[in-house]
Amino acid sequence: MLPSTVFPDLKDRSILITGGGSGIGASLTEGFVAQGAKVAFIDIARESSTALVETLEKKYGSRPLYLDADLRDLDALRQAAAKAEAAHGPVTVLVNNAAWDDRHAVEDVTEDYWNLNQSINLRPQFFAVQAVLPGMKKAGGGAIVNFTSISFMINQGDLPVYTAAKAGVIGLTKGLAGALGPDKIRVNAIAPGWVMTERQKTLWVTEEGLKAHLGKQCLKEEVLPDDMVGPCLFLASDAARMLTAQTLIVDGGCL
């Protein structure tokens, strides 16, 4: 369930979300549309993204802009950001959500795999910021929300290249916060716990594994994609006016 809180300053704001067509990203896209924002999202999953656009238009009377682009292609990323700005004005909220949590063993990682993983999980976050930065500065400021993960904080061992990228997201967040603060641009991160997306349930969730994980949480309920929306809206809004360089952990109290 989406949060009922309304952030008036988000109405008509130009929002760009990466990976906004499914999972956590789809909830974020809906959450900003529900606030009355002008939302554009990037995704390579055409079918689910197109369906999401139609669903949200029927539900809210507002049609988000779907941008079909592969974030590994930096030129395509830059072009998508330019299209978002052309349609909705300078992006003043960027949500770097896209990720690929593929499981892998240390022994199986090749140089090509390492580069592929980083080209999805870390590199686009920087270059998406770079792409929207001129417009955000011209607009007088904005907010950037980078998605990381608690996986590296809990020493999760079955995806070490991914956890390296997600640790890097926090370093990137703090560095960007320092660099962009003088331009009134806030940069924060959200670290989700184990969120029960359809992908997780299809590929990784077992009854035994979920029970064990919930046993570590203070709140004994599954963390859902919609649970990421409230924290993201807050960090994007003027309610977080003096909050930057921080990481907000949303994991049901696992840590």
Secondary structure, 3 states (H helix, E strand, C coil): CCCCCCCHHHCCCEEEEECCCCHHHHHHHHHHHHCCCEEEEEECCHHHHHHHHHHHHHHHCCCCEEEECCCCCHHHHHHHHHHHHHHHCCCCEEEECCCCCCCCCHHHCCHHHHHHHHHHHCHHHHHHHHHHHHHHHHHCCEEEEEECCHHHCCCCCCCHHHHHHHHHHHHHHHHHHHHHHHHCEEEEEEEECCECCHHHHHHCCCHHHHHHHHHHCCCCCCECHHHHHHHHHHHHCHHHCCCCCCEEEECCCCC
